[in-house]
Amino acid sequence: MQGTVDGFSYGLVTPVAAYVMACLGGALGLRCTTRSIHDGGSFKPGWLALGATAIGSGVWTMHFIAMMGFTVAEAPVGYDRPTTFASLAVAIVMAGIGIFIVGYRGATRMALVTGGTITGLGVASMHYLGMAGMRLQGRVEYDTLTVVLSVVIAVVAATSALWAAVMVHGFLASLGASLVMGIAVSGMHYTGMAAVSVHLHGAAGSAGTGESAATLLAPMLVGPVVFLLLAAVVVMFDPLLVMGRPDWQQSPQGIPARPGVPAQRAGQGQAAAWAADRSPRRGSQRSGDW
């Protein structure tokens, strides 16, 4: 018996909330990765780890907020807690591998392709591992071509996000990149959900073996959501993260560089400052002599 699947049982509430969380996680991850590039010291691994956790938590939270709207009309849907938590760990670890590759290797083509592929496969693995945690009196089946398409979308989205983290500077540009990333991640999720069909076993309406979506998912989402909010506070209080000011926009003396005007050498800058400081004095002395 085929089950009647509905992925939008709450209307637009779950898709919009899921998209917002995907954008928040993507924005924080991109900004932390950008910050790590400008910080070559001991804090670099910390920024990369924070970015990986933000992206992984954002994608995982997006997935399970969207899954709150997933129902099968003929049978309740439950979720296995260990499998659900394992999908969160997979998302963070795989995103971390990709981010660390790009963070330390730079924006080379090989680093972006390798890091983006690993991160994208991590996002797809999180999605399908989370789906494997569903418990219902039936069997979940997938359309192979649609699954492949969802994995391709995940890899392209992850590669584009890592490229944006390295190449896009400035708060507004990064915000736009995170909005696009949210669309891509949400698109990957709902493409994967379009591949789902459910074949029910036994009598319709029999209970699943796991906990209900509201009972299990709502408390589990509290931790990642709180983490994303705390990470947002960290980003807000870091001026370089908020403004996205690249290092090359300043001269070595800390004077902002002007377009078309070559930067002064250290000795020339000091000599010019000394001359500017001395010339009025000499002029006033001469006028006094006369």
C-alpha positions in Angstrom: 0.0 0.0 0.0 1.4 3.3 -1.0 1.3 6.1 1.6 0.2 9.6 0.9 3.2 11.8 1.5 2.9 15.5 2.3 6.0 17.7 2.8 4.1 20.9 3.5 1.6 20.0 6.2 2.2 23.4 7.9 2.0 25.3 4.7 4.9 27.9 4.1 5.8 28.0 7.8 8.3 25.2 7.8 9.9 26.0 4.4 10.4 29.7 5.4 11.7 28.9 8.8 14.1 26.3 7.4 15.4 28.7 4.8 16.1 31.4 7.4 18.1 28.9 9.5 20.0 27.8 6.4 20.9 31.4 5.6 21.9 32.1 9.2 24.2 29.1 9.3 25.6 29.9 5.9 26.2 33.6 6.7 28.0 32.8 10.0 30.1 30.0 8.3 31.1 32.3 5.5 32.1 35.2 7.7 34.1 32.9 10.1 35.9 31.4 7.2 36.7 34.9 5.8 38.0 35.9 9.2 40.3 32.9 9.4 41.9 33.9 6.1 42.8 37.3 7.5 44.1 35.7 10.8 47.2 33.7 10.2 47.9 33.3 13.9 46.8 30.8 16.6 43.1 31.8 16.3 42.9 30.5 12.7 41.8 26.9 13.6 39.3 28.3 16.0 37.6 30.5 13.4 37.6 27.6 10.9 36.1 25.2 13.5 33.4 27.8 14.4 32.6 28.2 10.7 32.3 24.5 10.2 30.0 24.1 13.2 27.9 27.0 12.1 27.4 25.6 8.6 26.8 22.1 9.9 24.3 23.2 12.5 22.5 25.5 10.1 22.1 22.8 7.5 21.0 20.2 10.1 18.5 22.7 11.7 17.1 23.6 8.3 16.6 19.9 7.5 14.7 19.0 10.6 12.6 22.1 10.7 11.5 21.2 7.2 10.9 17.6 8.3 8.4 18.9 10.9 6.2 19.5 7.9 6.6 16.0 6.5 3.7 13.6 7.2 2.4 10.3 5.9 -1.4 10.4 6.0 -1.9 6.7 6.8 0.8 6.3 9.5 2.5 8.4 12.2 6.2 9.2 11.6 8.7 8.9 14.4 12.5 9.5 14.6 15.4 7.5 16.1 17.3 9.8 18.4 20.9 8.3 18.0 20.6 8.3 14.2 19.3 11.9 14.2 22.2 13.1 16.4 24.7 11.1 14.2 23.5 13.1 11.1 24.4 16.4 13.0 27.9 15.1 13.7 28.3 14.0 10.0 27.3 17.5 8.8 29.8 19.3 11.2 32.7 17.0 10.5 32.3 16.9 6.7 31.8 20.7 6.6 34.9 21.1 8.8 37.1 19.0 6.4 36.1 21.1 3.4 36.5 24.4 5.3 39.9 23.5 6.7 41.1 22.5 3.2 40.1 25.8 1.7 41.2 27.7 4.8 44.8 26.4 4.6 45.2 25.8 0.9 43.5 29.0 -0.3 41.3 29.6 -3.3 43.1 27.2 -5.7 41.0 25.3 -8.1 41.9 21.9 -6.6 41.2 23.1 -3.0 37.8 24.5 -3.9 36.8 21.4 -5.9 38.1 19.0 -3.2 36.7 21.0 -0.3 33.4 21.7 -2.0 32.9 18.0 -3.0 33.6 16.8 0.6 31.3 19.4 2.1 28.6 18.8 -0.4 28.7 15.0 0.2 28.6 15.8 3.9 25.4 17.8 3.4 23.8 15.1 1.3 24.9 12.4 3.8 23.4 14.4 6.7 20.1 14.6 4.7 19.8 10.9 3.9 21.1 9.7 7.3 18.5 11.9 8.9 15.9 10.3 6.6 17.2 6.9 7.7 16.3 7.9 11.2 12.6 8.0 10.4 10.5 5.2 12.0 7.2 4.3 10.5 5.3 1.1 9.6 6.5 1.1 6.1 9.5 1.3 3.8 10.9 4.6 2.4 11.9 4.3 -1.2 13.8 6.8 -3.4 13.9 7.7 -7.1 17.6 7.2 -8.1 17.9 10.0 -10.6 16.3 12.6 -8.2 18.7 11.5 -5.5 21.7 12.0 -7.8 20.3 15.4 -8.7 20.1 16.4 -5.0 23.7 15.3 -4.4 24.9 17.3 -7.4 23.0 20.4 -6.1 24.6 19.9 -2.7 28.2 19.7 -4.1 27.7 22.7 -6.4 26.2 24.7 -3.5 29.0 23.8 -1.1 31.7 24.6 -3.7 30.1 28.0 -4.4 29.9 28.8 -0.7 33.5 28.0 -0.2 34.5 30.2 -3.2 32.4 33.0 -1.7 34.0 32.6 1.7 37.5 33.2 0.1 36.7 35.6 -2.7 33.7 37.7 -1.6 34.5 40.6 0.8 32.3 43.0 2.5 29.2 42.5 4.7 26.6 43.1 2.0 28.3 40.8 -0.5 28.6 38.1 2.1 24.9 38.6 3.0 23.9 38.1 -0.6 26.1 35.0 -0.9 24.4 33.5 2.3 21.0 34.1 0.8 21.9 32.3 -2.4 23.5 29.5 -0.3 20.2 29.2 1.7 18.3 28.8 -1.6 20.7 26.1 -2.8 20.6 24.1 0.5 16.8 24.3 0.7 16.6 23.4 -2.9 18.8 20.3 -2.3 16.6 19.3 0.7 13.3 19.5 -1.2 14.8 17.9 -4.3 15.7 15.0 -2.1 12.3 14.9 -0.5 10.7 14.8 -4.0 12.5 11.5 -4.5 10.7 10.0 -1.5 7.8 7.5 -1.7 6.5 5.4 1.2 5.3 1.8 0.9 3.3 0.9 4.0 3.2 -2.5 5.8 0.3 -3.9 7.8 -2.7 -2.0 8.9 -2.9 1.8 8.2 -2.6 4.0 11.2 -0.4 1.7 13.3 2.1 3.6 15.3 5.8 4.0 14.5 8.5 2.7 16.8 10.1 6.1 17.3 9.1 9.4 19.0 6.8 11.9 17.2 8.3 14.7 15.3 7.1 17.4 17.7 8.3 15.4 20.8 11.8 14.6 19.4 12.7 17.4 17.0 11.6 20.5 18.9 13.9 19.9 22.0 16.7 18.7 19.8 16.6 21.9 17.8 17.1 24.1 20.8 20.9 23.4 21.1 21.8 24.1 17.4 19.6 27.2 17.4 21.1 28.6 20.6 24.6 27.9 19.2 23.8 29.8 16.0 22.6 32.7 18.0 25.7 32.8 20.2 27.9 32.5 17.0 26.0 35.5 15.6 26.8 37.5 18.7 30.5 36.6 18.3 30.3 37.8 14.7 28.5 41.0 15.6 31.3 42.0 18.1 34.1 41.4 15.6 34.5 44.5 13.5 36.5 42.8 10.8 33.8 40.1 10.4 31.0 42.7 10.2 32.7 45.1 7.8 34.7 42.5 5.9 37.6 44.9 5.4 40.4 43.1 3.6 44.0 43.5 4.8 45.2 45.0 1.5 43.0 48.1 1.9 45.4 49.4 4.4 49.0 50.5 3.9 51.6 49.0 6.3 51.5 52.2 8.3 47.7 51.8 8.8 46.8 54.7 6.5 43.9 53.7 4.1 45.2 53.3 0.6 43.6 55.5 -2.1 42.8 54.2 -5.6 45.5 55.2 -8.1 47.9 56.5 -5.4 50.9 54.2 -4.8 51.6 53.3 -1.2 54.6 55.1 0.4 57.5 53.2 1.6 58.1 53.2 5.3 61.1 55.6 5.1 59.3 57.9 2.7 56.3 58.1 5.0 58.4 59.0 8.0 60.4 61.6 6.1 57.2 63.2 4.7 55.7 63.4 8.2 58.9 64.9 9.6 59.0 67.5 6.8 55.4 68.4 7.3 56.0 68.8 11.0 59.2 70.9 10.6 58.2 73.2 7.7 55.7 75.5 9.6 58.2 75.9 12.4 60.9 77.0 10.0 58.5 79.4 8.4 57.5 80.9 11.7 61.1 81.2 12.7 62.0 83.1 9.5 59.1 85.5 9.9 60.2 86.1 13.4 63.7 86.8 12.3 62.5 89.4 9.9 
